[in-house]
Amino acid sequence: MPLPRATSCTDLAINIQLLVSQYGRVNLDETVFRALNQAGSNLALDAVMVSLAILGMTYVLVFAGPVLWWRKHRELGFDVVVLIIISDVVVESLKLLFMRERPGAVLEDVSTLSWGFFTTATSMSFPSGHTSRAFATAVLIAFGTRYSVGASVLAFAVMVGLCRLYLGLHWPSDVLVGALLGVVLAIIMRWIGKRDNAYTRTRARFIKWLRGLDRSGRTGTRGQSS
């Protein structure tokens, strides 16, 4: 659509805003997407990206909680599970609000894979749930563990975001907003989890209950063996 002739600084500013809204975001999104959407180009890389997509799924990533519990990071493990649930609820709400179609529904010649349900997506595109979950989990873990662990999980989160572009399932802006959303949710969770409030008191009671079950199970096992 042609832009109106600018006759003042105000008109010029309006034209710039129109130009950015009409071309800048869409073209940048598409340009970056085309550059990174390489599904099917390399079998080994395909396998890596599909593996990352699987690891970023809710019912796989949520196992980070039990792993942290086993490593004696009980509060952190509890927070991670709760945070993943919160992230999914927020992301799905935003998807319903924005109703943005995925690249494959808008663009031609999108490179995708047919390796099962984990290489397809049926919900709306914005924001990326995989990326939000991965960054929320990674940032919260980075807050509560040593540097080497934090760096590793943050690198994992970045790779999960990239895999969504590689597999042709998200726009770059979906991934970017998903990452920012995950970071913000992790910071909020960290802030809440370090204070005395209803959440931390509930967490403490739940952890105490789980530890009681663990002790009871161990006692029962020793009794049977003797």
C-alpha positions in Angstrom: 0.0 0.0 0.0 1.5 3.4 -1.0 2.3 5.8 1.8 0.8 9.3 1.9 3.0 12.2 1.1 4.6 13.7 4.3 4.0 17.4 4.7 5.2 17.8 8.3 7.4 16.0 10.8 4.2 14.5 12.3 3.3 13.0 8.9 6.8 11.7 8.4 6.7 10.0 11.8 3.3 8.4 10.9 4.7 7.2 7.6 7.7 5.6 9.3 5.3 3.8 11.7 3.2 2.6 8.8 6.3 1.4 6.9 7.5 -0.6 9.9 4.1 -2.1 10.6 3.5 -3.0 7.0 7.0 -4.3 6.0 9.6 -4.2 8.7 8.2 -6.8 11.2 6.8 -9.2 8.6 9.8 -9.1 6.3 12.3 -9.4 9.1 10.3 -12.3 10.5 10.2 -14.0 7.2 13.8 -13.3 6.3 15.1 -14.8 9.6 12.7 -17.7 9.4 13.8 -18.6 5.8 17.5 -18.5 6.9 16.9 -20.9 9.8 14.2 -23.1 8.5 16.5 -25.9 7.2 14.5 -29.0 8.2 15.4 -32.0 5.9 18.7 -30.5 4.8 20.9 -32.7 7.1 19.8 -36.0 8.7 22.1 -35.7 11.7 21.0 -32.1 12.4 17.3 -33.1 11.9 17.8 -35.7 14.6 19.3 -33.2 17.0 16.6 -30.6 16.4 13.8 -33.2 16.8 15.4 -34.4 20.0 15.5 -30.8 21.3 11.8 -30.4 20.4 11.0 -33.6 22.4 13.0 -32.4 25.4 11.1 -29.1 25.3 7.7 -30.7 25.6 5.8 -30.2 28.9 5.7 -33.8 29.9 9.4 -34.3 29.3 10.8 -31.0 30.6 8.7 -31.4 33.8 11.0 -34.2 34.8 13.6 -31.6 35.6 11.7 -31.2 38.9 12.2 -34.8 40.1 15.9 -34.6 39.0 16.4 -31.5 41.1 14.7 -33.1 44.0 17.0 -36.1 43.7 19.9 -33.7 43.7 18.7 -32.2 47.0 17.4 -29.0 45.4 13.9 -29.7 46.7 12.5 -26.1 46.7 13.9 -25.5 43.2 12.5 -28.7 41.9 9.0 -27.8 43.2 9.3 -24.3 41.8 10.3 -25.6 38.3 7.3 -27.9 38.1 4.9 -25.1 39.1 6.6 -22.6 36.8 6.3 -25.0 33.8 2.5 -25.3 34.5 2.2 -21.5 34.8 4.1 -20.9 31.6 1.9 -23.3 29.7 -1.3 -21.6 31.0 0.0 -18.1 30.1 1.2 -19.2 26.6 -2.0 -20.9 25.7 -4.0 -17.8 26.8 -1.8 -15.6 24.6 -2.2 -18.0 21.7 -6.0 -17.7 22.0 -5.7 -13.9 22.3 -3.5 -13.3 19.3 -4.6 -16.2 17.1 -1.5 -16.0 14.9 -1.1 -18.6 12.2 2.1 -20.7 11.9 4.5 -20.1 9.1 3.3 -23.2 7.2 -0.2 -21.7 7.0 1.1 -18.4 5.5 4.2 -19.1 3.5 4.9 -21.4 0.6 7.8 -23.9 0.6 8.2 -24.2 4.3 10.6 -27.0 5.2 9.1 -29.4 7.7 9.6 -33.0 8.9 7.1 -35.8 9.3 8.7 -37.6 12.2 5.6 -38.0 14.3 3.5 -35.6 16.3 6.5 -33.9 17.8 7.4 -32.4 14.4 3.9 -31.0 13.9 1.8 -28.4 15.7 -1.9 -27.6 15.6 -2.3 -24.7 18.0 -1.7 -21.1 17.2 1.8 -19.8 16.8 2.4 -16.8 19.1 4.2 -17.1 21.4 6.3 -20.3 21.3 5.4 -22.6 24.2 8.5 -24.7 23.8 10.7 -21.6 24.1 8.8 -20.1 27.0 9.0 -23.4 29.0 12.7 -23.9 28.2 13.7 -20.4 29.2 11.6 -20.3 32.3 13.1 -23.5 33.5 16.6 -22.6 32.5 16.6 -19.2 34.1 15.1 -20.5 37.3 17.7 -23.3 37.5 20.5 -20.9 36.7 19.4 -18.8 39.7 19.6 -21.7 42.0 22.6 -23.7 40.9 26.3 -23.2 40.1 27.5 -21.3 37.0 28.4 -24.3 34.9 24.9 -25.8 35.3 23.2 -22.5 34.6 25.2 -21.9 31.5 24.4 -25.4 30.2 20.7 -25.1 30.7 20.6 -21.6 29.2 22.4 -22.9 26.1 19.8 -25.7 26.0 17.0 -23.1 26.1 18.5 -21.2 23.2 18.8 -24.4 21.2 15.2 -25.3 21.9 14.2 -21.9 20.5 16.3 -22.4 17.4 14.8 -25.8 16.8 11.4 -24.3 16.5 12.6 -22.2 13.6 14.6 -25.0 12.0 11.6 -27.3 12.0 9.4 -24.6 10.5 6.9 -24.4 13.3 7.3 -20.8 14.6 8.1 -17.3 13.5 11.3 -15.7 15.0 9.1 -13.2 16.9 7.2 -16.2 18.4 10.5 -17.5 19.7 11.8 -14.2 20.9 8.6 -13.3 22.8 8.5 -16.8 24.2 12.0 -16.5 25.5 11.3 -13.1 27.1 8.1 -14.4 28.6 10.0 -17.4 30.1 12.6 -15.1 31.6 10.1 -12.8 33.2 8.1 -15.7 34.6 11.3 -17.2 36.1 12.2 -13.9 37.7 8.8 -13.5 39.2 8.9 -17.1 40.5 12.3 -16.5 42.0 11.1 -13.3 43.7 8.0 -15.1 45.1 9.9 -18.2 46.1 12.4 -16.2 48.3 9.7 -14.5 50.5 7.4 -15.6 53.2 4.0 -15.9 51.6 1.2 -18.4 51.0 3.1 -20.0 48.1 6.3 -20.7 50.0 4.4 -22.0 53.1 2.4 -24.3 50.8 5.6 -25.4 49.2 7.2 -26.1 52.5 4.2 -28.2 53.7 4.2 -30.2 50.4 8.0 -30.9 50.6 7.6 -32.0 54.2 4.8 -34.4 53.2 6.8 -35.8 50.3 9.9 -36.3 52.5 7.6 -38.1 55.0 6.4 -40.5 52.3 10.0 -41.1 51.3 11.0 -42.0 54.8 8.0 -44.2 55.2 8.9 -46.1 52.0 12.5 -46.6 53.1 11.4 -47.8 56.5 9.0 -50.3 55.0 11.7 -51.6 52.6 14.2 -52.1 55.4 11.5 -53.9 57.5 10.7 -56.3 54.6 14.4 -57.1 54.0 15.0 -57.9 57.6 
